Amino acid sequence: MEFLKQLNLKKENEGTSTGTTVVASKGALISSFSPVDANLIGAVNMTDKQAYEKVITTASSAFLEWRKWPAPKRGEVVRQLGEALRAEKQSLGQLVSYEMGKSLQEGLGEVQEMIDICDFAVGLSRQLYGLTMHSERPSHRMYEQWHPMGIVGIISAFNFPVAVWSWNAALAWVCGNVTVWKPSEKTPLCGNAIQNIVAKVFTENKVPEGVNNLIQGGREVGEWMSNDTRIPLISATGSTRMGKELNKAVAGRLGKTILELGGNNAIIITENADLDMSLIGAVFGAVGTAGQRCTSTRRLIIHENVYDRFVEKLTKAYQQIKIGDPLDANNHMGPLIDKDAVKLYLQSIEACKKEGGKFLIEGGVLEGVGFESGCYVKPCIAEAKPEYAIVQHETFAPILYVMKYKTIEEAIAIQNNVPQGLSSAIMTLNMRESELFLSAQGSDCGIANVNIGTSGAEIGGAFGGEKETGGGRESGSDAWKAYMRRQTNTINWSTTLPLAQGIKFDL
């Protein structure tokens, strides 16, 4: 395909590199098959231990030089990367769509997120502010400043194979860190494509070799990173199970983590909602990326007075959803990532039925022309109770659970009564309902929206959630502080040395 040539991707490609240099690896090949048509796109070498050591050693040396570059100069490099991504937006968006399975519009949107975070990081490079504080001692000055940490490890998931990496990398670089990225083994070619784009920009700017690093592999490679004391910070996106294991390992060596894990997101639709607006948010939230976003809408909590009306609208809308090749702009939904995901989808449907769930729109695997990969499924809707075990669980698939409520307090309690706490939304034109939802008595999620759905976060705000979502924050606001170490400084410009708290120590 033309976009593969444009991105300089070959059938077989080394999977380990340090910015501008490919590191030889004897690891097994990771083959990437598209869920769109089951065709082999290409293969990369898994990073072996020797190649990993080479990457970490090179990154450690690069940090010593990179941290000396003025932050605005680092920002200028990131600005140029944003321009390079603009030039490659179409081809990179197509690769994301083809390798991961999301619609082309969403693939292009993901690349746009990368461009946006580069723009954000450029401005940030001149705004790494600390504070000044008044000392209790005369002729003393206190302030705080922020320094880079060193190597930032990035472990990303298949559902956003490039954007989440950029949220971390762009901020880490302008803060003076270097990065080591392990993309999902399910989307390795997206990682290689990004590495090629970054390498060109970095080479042109004479960025030290090792500021940007790519390693490929699965759980074993992730464990090397988790246990490596040379990596002070690891930002990881994935399942709650993975996050708990990683956090235990990193915390055991007193390292730091940014965790963005599972989501079990709900929209509350009140009797005061604009139902047509609510329908758009609910449907896109549930079927966008085939329900494989961490912010996908999994539960609809609907007021009993509008329940029947809204469910009727919802079921009619589902019958209009077009499923097929995600590179075809006429289709709303593409495939799941692989057949393992299809199995989990089917198991979740059966689990819901066993607990008493009633399916308003039946699910199933699509077969026939255009669906040969076996990864295309039907988005489905089930009436369920909040306490069902399957409703408490995050299934990465287009399964939507609907349920009734009587009072806004009950709706908020249902919304919060799951282990995860990433994204949430309320649809209402009633100010008191919206303000209660946003108050300390309301949503316990890291993201709480009014009159928009649970998906589609902008890079200007910090992204992340609470409880089993991990508590980490990426992207905008002051999330940059997580990539730096804080230092408090006190300067004595007097002729004496008074002690704090009025302590006397005379010699």
C-alpha positions in Angstrom: 0.0 0.0 0.0 1.2 3.5 -0.9 1.1 4.8 2.7 3.5 2.1 3.8 6.0 3.2 1.2 5.5 6.8 2.2 6.3 6.0 5.8 9.4 4.0 4.7 8.1 0.8 6.2 9.5 -2.4 4.8 8.2 -6.0 5.0 10.7 -6.7 7.7 12.1 -4.0 9.9 14.5 -3.8 12.8 12.4 -3.1 15.9 15.0 -1.5 18.1 16.6 1.9 17.6 18.1 4.9 19.4 16.8 8.0 17.6 18.9 7.8 14.5 20.6 4.4 14.8 19.2 0.9 14.4 20.4 -1.4 17.1 20.9 -5.0 15.9 18.6 -7.4 17.7 18.4 -11.2 17.5 14.9 -11.3 19.0 12.1 -13.2 17.4 10.0 -11.5 14.7 6.7 -9.9 15.7 4.3 -10.1 12.8 1.7 -7.5 12.4 -1.6 -8.7 10.7 -4.2 -6.2 10.0 -7.6 -6.8 11.6 -9.1 -5.2 8.6 -8.4 -8.0 6.1 -6.1 -10.4 8.0 -3.2 -9.6 5.7 0.4 -9.5 6.9 1.5 -5.9 7.0 5.1 -6.5 8.1 7.3 -7.7 10.9 9.8 -6.3 13.3 12.4 -7.8 15.5 11.6 -8.1 19.2 14.2 -6.4 21.3 16.5 -8.9 22.9 18.4 -8.3 26.2 21.6 -7.3 24.5 19.9 -4.7 22.3 17.9 -3.4 25.3 21.1 -2.8 27.2 22.5 -0.9 24.3 19.4 1.3 24.1 19.4 2.1 27.8 23.1 2.8 27.9 22.8 5.2 24.9 19.8 6.9 26.4 21.6 7.4 29.7 24.5 9.1 27.9 22.2 11.2 25.7 20.4 12.6 28.8 23.7 14.1 30.1 23.9 16.2 26.9 20.2 16.8 26.2 19.5 18.3 29.6 22.0 21.1 28.9 20.0 22.3 25.9 17.9 25.3 26.8 14.2 24.3 27.1 13.1 26.7 24.2 15.7 25.1 22.0 14.3 21.6 22.8 10.9 23.1 22.1 12.0 24.2 18.7 12.9 20.6 17.8 9.4 19.5 19.0 7.9 22.3 16.8 9.6 20.9 13.8 8.3 17.4 14.7 4.8 18.8 14.7 5.4 20.1 11.2 6.7 16.7 10.0 3.6 15.1 11.4 1.4 17.6 9.5 3.2 16.5 6.3 2.7 12.8 7.1 -0.8 13.1 8.6 -2.7 11.3 5.8 -0.2 8.4 5.4 0.2 8.0 9.2 -3.5 8.2 9.8 -4.0 5.4 7.2 -1.4 3.2 8.9 -3.1 3.7 12.3 -6.5 2.8 10.8 -5.1 -0.2 8.9 -2.9 -1.7 11.7 -5.3 -1.0 14.6 -8.7 -1.1 12.9 -10.2 2.2 13.9 -12.0 4.4 11.3 -9.8 6.5 9.0 -11.4 9.7 10.6 -10.3 8.5 14.0 -6.9 7.6 12.7 -6.4 11.0 11.3 -7.8 12.5 14.5 -5.2 10.6 16.4 -2.4 12.1 14.3 -4.0 15.5 14.9 -3.7 14.9 18.6 0.1 14.4 18.1 0.3 17.7 16.2 -1.7 19.4 19.0 0.5 18.1 21.8 3.6 19.3 19.9 2.1 22.8 19.7 1.3 22.6 23.4 4.8 21.4 24.3 6.4 24.2 22.3 4.6 26.8 24.4 5.4 24.8 27.5 9.1 25.0 26.8 9.0 28.6 27.8 6.7 28.1 30.8 8.4 25.5 33.1 7.6 27.8 36.0 8.5 27.4 39.7 7.4 29.5 42.6 9.1 32.1 44.9 8.4 32.0 48.6 9.1 34.3 51.5 11.6 33.1 54.0 11.1 33.5 57.8 14.8 34.5 58.0 16.0 38.0 57.1 18.0 38.4 53.9 17.1 35.0 52.6 15.3 34.0 49.4 13.4 30.8 48.7 12.2 29.4 45.4 11.6 26.1 43.7 12.7 24.9 40.3 12.0 21.8 38.2 14.7 19.6 36.7 14.5 16.7 34.3 14.5 13.2 35.7 16.5 11.2 33.1 15.0 8.3 31.1 11.2 8.3 30.8 9.9 4.9 29.9 6.7 4.8 27.8 4.5 1.7 27.5 1.5 2.3 25.2 -1.5 0.3 24.2 -2.8 -0.8 20.8 -6.0 1.3 20.9 -4.1 4.6 20.5 -0.9 3.4 19.0 0.7 6.8 18.4 -1.1 9.6 20.2 -0.6 8.4 23.8 3.2 8.1 23.1 3.2 11.7 21.9 1.5 13.0 25.0 4.4 11.6 27.0 7.3 12.1 24.6 6.6 15.7 23.7 6.3 16.8 27.3 9.3 14.7 28.5 11.6 16.1 25.8 10.9 19.8 26.4 11.4 19.0 30.1 14.8 17.8 29.3 14.3 14.0 29.6 15.0 11.3 27.1 12.5 8.6 26.2 12.4 4.8 25.7 9.1 3.7 24.1 7.7 0.2 24.0 4.6 0.3 21.8 2.0 -2.5 21.9 3.2 -5.7 20.2 -0.2 -5.6 18.4 0.7 -2.4 16.6 4.5 -2.5 16.2 4.6 -0.9 12.8 3.1 2.4 14.0 6.0 2.6 16.4 8.5 2.1 13.6 6.8 4.7 11.4 7.0 7.3 14.2 10.6 6.4 14.8 11.4 7.1 11.2 9.7 10.5 11.3 11.3 11.5 14.5 14.8 10.3 13.4 14.7 12.6 10.4 13.8 15.7 12.5 16.3 14.9 15.2 19.1 14.3 12.7 18.5 17.6 11.0 18.7 19.3 14.4 21.8 17.4 15.6 19.9 16.0 18.6 22.1 13.6 20.6 21.7 10.0 19.6 19.5 8.3 22.2 17.1 11.1 23.1 14.3 9.1 21.4 14.4 5.3 21.6 12.2 2.5 20.4 12.1 -1.0 21.7 9.7 -3.8 20.6 8.3 -6.7 22.5 5.7 -8.0 24.9 5.5 -8.6 28.6 9.1 -9.6 29.1 10.4 -6.3 27.7 8.0 -4.4 29.8 9.3 -6.2 32.9 12.9 -5.3 32.0 11.7 -1.6 32.0 9.7 -2.0 35.2 12.7 -3.4 37.1 15.3 -1.1 35.7 16.6 1.4 38.2 18.0 3.5 35.4 14.5 4.4 34.4 13.2 6.7 37.2 9.7 7.2 35.6 7.5 4.9 33.6 4.2 6.0 32.0 2.1 3.0 31.1 -1.3 2.7 29.4 -3.2 -0.6 29.5 -5.3 -2.9 31.6 -5.7 -2.5 35.4 -4.1 -6.0 35.8 -1.0 -4.9 33.9 -0.8 -1.6 35.8 -0.9 -3.2 39.2 2.0 -5.5 38.3 4.0 -2.7 36.8 3.3 -0.4 39.7 4.4 -3.0 42.3 7.7 -3.5 40.5 8.5 0.2 40.0 7.4 1.1 43.5 9.6 -1.7 44.9 12.6 0.2 43.6 11.0 3.6 44.6 10.6 4.7 41.0 7.6 6.7 39.8 4.7 5.9 37.5 2.1 7.6 35.5 -0.7 5.0 35.1 -3.6 5.3 32.7 -5.5 2.1 33.1 -9.1 0.7 32.7 -12.3 2.7 32.3 -15.9 1.8 32.8 -17.5 5.0 31.7 -21.1 6.1 32.1 -23.4 8.8 30.8 -26.2 9.9 33.0 -29.2 11.0 30.9 -31.6 13.0 33.0 -35.2 13.9 32.3 -34.0 17.4 31.5 -31.6 16.2 28.8 -31.7 17.2 25.1 -32.3 13.6 23.9 -31.1 14.2 20.3 -27.8 15.6 21.6 -27.5 12.8 24.1 -28.0 10.2 21.3 -24.9 11.5 19.4 -22.7 11.3 22.5 -24.0 7.9 23.5 -23.6 6.2 20.1 -20.2 7.6 19.3 -19.0 6.9 22.8 -20.1 3.3 22.6 -19.2 2.3 19.0 -16.3 4.6 18.2 -13.0 2.6 17.8 -15.4 -0.4 18.2 -15.6 0.2 21.9 -11.9 -0.1 22.3 -11.2 3.3 23.9 -10.4 3.6 27.5 -13.0 6.4 27.5 -15.6 4.3 25.6 -19.2 4.6 26.9 -20.1 1.3 28.6 -23.1 2.3 30.7 -26.1 4.5 30.1 -27.9 5.5 33.3 -31.3 6.9 32.1 -34.0 8.6 34.1 -37.2 6.4 34.2 -39.3 9.2 32.7 -37.4 9.3 29.4 -36.0 5.8 29.4 -38.4 4.3 26.9 -38.2 7.3 24.5 -34.4 7.3 24.6 -34.0 3.6 24.2 -36.2 3.7 21.2 -34.0 6.4 19.6 -30.9 4.4 20.6 -32.0 1.1 19.0 -33.0 2.9 15.8 -29.6 4.6 15.6 -27.8 1.3 16.1 -29.6 -0.2 13.1 -28.1 2.6 11.0 -24.4 1.9 12.0 -22.3 0.9 9.0 -19.6 -1.7 9.8 -16.7 -2.5 7.5 -13.3 -1.5 6.2 -12.3 1.4 8.4 -10.4 3.0 5.5 -13.8 3.5 3.8 -15.1 6.9 5.1 -18.7 5.6 4.7 -18.3 3.1 7.6 -18.8 4.1 11.2 -17.1 1.1 12.8 -14.2 -1.2 12.0 -13.0 -4.5 13.5 -11.8 -5.4 16.9 -8.0 -5.6 17.2 -7.8 -9.5 16.9 -9.6 -12.7 17.5 -8.7 -12.8 21.2 -10.7 -9.6 21.6 -13.6 -11.2 19.7 -13.6 -14.1 22.2 -13.7 -11.7 25.1 -16.6 -9.9 23.5 -18.6 -13.1 23.0 -17.8 -14.3 26.6 -19.0 -11.0 28.0 -22.3 -11.3 26.1 -22.9 -14.7 27.5 -22.0 -13.6 31.0 -24.5 -10.8 30.8 -27.2 -13.2 29.6 -26.5 -15.6 32.5 -26.9 -12.8 35.0 -30.3 -11.9 33.5 -29.4 -9.2 31.0 -31.9 -8.7 28.2 -30.4 -7.8 24.8 -32.3 -5.1 22.9 -29.8 -5.2 20.1 -28.2 -8.6 19.7 -24.4 -9.0 19.2 -22.5 -11.5 17.1 -19.6 -12.0 14.8 -20.0 -10.8 11.2 -19.2 -13.1 8.4 -19.0 -13.0 4.6 -17.5 -10.7 2.0 -15.5 -7.9 3.7 -15.4 -9.6 7.1 -12.9 -12.4 6.3 -10.6 -11.4 9.1 -13.1 -12.7 11.7 -12.6 -9.5 13.8 -15.8 -7.7 12.9 -18.6 -7.8 15.4 -22.0 -6.2 15.9 -22.4 -3.4 18.5 -25.0 -4.5 20.9 -27.2 -3.1 23.7 -28.3 -4.9 26.9 -30.7 -3.9 29.7 -28.7 -4.7 32.8 -28.6 -4.0 36.5 -25.7 -2.0 38.0 -24.7 -4.8 40.3 -24.1 -7.4 37.6 -20.5 -8.6 37.7 -20.1 -8.1 34.0 -21.3 -4.5 34.3 -18.6 -3.9 36.9 -16.0 -5.2 34.5 -14.4 -3.3 31.6 -14.9 -5.2 28.3 -12.9 -3.7 25.4 -15.7 -4.1 22.9 -18.9 -2.4 21.6 -21.3 -3.7 24.4 -23.5 -1.0 25.9 -25.4 -1.6 29.1 -28.6 0.5 29.8 -30.3 0.9 33.2 -32.9 3.1 34.9 -32.8 5.5 37.8 -35.3 7.6 39.8 -33.2 10.4 41.5 -30.1 12.3 40.5 -28.4 11.1 43.7 -29.2 7.5 42.8 -27.7 8.0 39.3 -24.5 9.4 40.6 -24.2 6.5 43.1 -24.6 4.1 40.2 -22.1 6.0 38.1 -19.5 5.8 40.9 -20.2 2.3 42.1 -17.6 0.6 39.8 -13.9 -0.1 40.4 -12.8 2.2 37.6 -12.8 6.0 37.6 -11.7 7.5 34.2 -14.4 9.4 32.3 -18.0 10.3 33.0 -20.7 12.5 31.6 -24.2 13.9 32.4 -26.7 15.1 29.8 -28.9 17.8 31.3 -30.2 21.3 30.8 -30.7 21.7 34.5 -27.9 23.7 36.2 -28.5 22.2 39.6 -28.1 18.7 38.2 -24.9 19.6 36.3 -23.4 21.4 39.3 -24.1 18.5 41.6 -22.5 16.1 39.2 -19.3 18.3 39.0 -19.2 18.9 42.8 -17.4 16.8 45.5 -20.7 15.0 45.9 -20.8 14.1 42.2 -18.6 12.1 39.8 -15.5 10.4 41.3 -13.8 10.2 37.9 -10.8 12.1 36.6 -12.9 13.4 33.7 -16.5 14.7 34.2 -18.3 16.2 31.3 -21.6 18.1 30.9 -23.6 17.7 27.6 -20.8 15.9 25.8 -19.9 12.2 25.9 -17.2 10.3 27.7 -14.9 10.1 24.6 -12.9 12.8 22.9 -10.7 14.5 25.4 -8.7 17.5 24.3 -5.0 17.7 24.9 -5.3 21.0 26.9 -6.6 19.3 29.9 -4.8 16.7 32.1 -6.0 13.2 31.1 -6.4 10.3 33.5 -8.6 8.9 36.2 -8.9 7.6 39.8 -9.4 4.3 41.6 -8.4 1.4 39.3 -7.7 3.8 36.5 -4.4 4.4 38.3 -4.4 8.1 39.3 -1.9 9.2 36.6 -2.3 12.4 34.5 -0.9 12.9 31.0 -1.1 15.6 28.3 -2.2 19.1 29.3 -2.7 21.4 32.3 0.3 20.9 34.7 0.8 17.2 33.9 4.3 18.2 32.8 5.3 18.3 36.5 5.2 14.5 36.6 8.1 14.3 34.2 10.4 16.5 36.4 11.8 16.5 39.9 11.0 19.4 42.2 13.9 21.2 44.0 13.5 23.8 46.7 16.3 26.3 47.0 17.1 28.7 49.8 19.7 31.4 49.3 21.3 33.3 52.2 22.6 36.7 51.1 23.2 38.1 54.6 26.4 38.2 56.6 25.2 35.8 59.2 23.7 32.3 59.3 20.4 32.3 61.2 18.7 28.9 61.6 15.1 28.2 60.9 12.4 28.0 63.6 14.5 30.4 65.8 17.0 27.7 66.8 20.2 29.0 68.3 23.5 27.2 67.7 26.3 29.5 68.9 29.9 28.4 68.6 
